[in-house]
């Protein structure tokens, strides 16, 4: 896979209890990305994702929008080197 990247993402806003993890998983599958999504105790959602950089950029666009009941205030994105440690995209 050309141009493989990784990203560590924290999503702030009304993002728990609104289907955000399922939303993220659906788009990760559609874009052939691997990693995980989980809720954090402080109300944020955390995502680690790996795949083609262009596909991760598309994924981030979807995250900015979020599912209909969510209200995304901010995405904190740290770009990383892909580690190839993920086999699929999981909800933790």
HELIX and SHEET records of a PDB file:
HELIX    1   1 UNK A   20  UNK A   30  1                                  11    
HELIX    2   2 UNK A   53  UNK A   65  1                                  13    
SHEET    1   A 5 UNK A  71  UNK A  80  0                                        
SHEET    2   A 5 UNK A   4  UNK A  14 -1                                        
SHEET    3   A 5 UNK A  45  UNK A  52 -1                                        
SHEET    4   A 5 UNK A  34  UNK A  39 -1                                        
SHEET    5   A 5 UNK A  89  UNK A  91  1                                        
END                                                                             
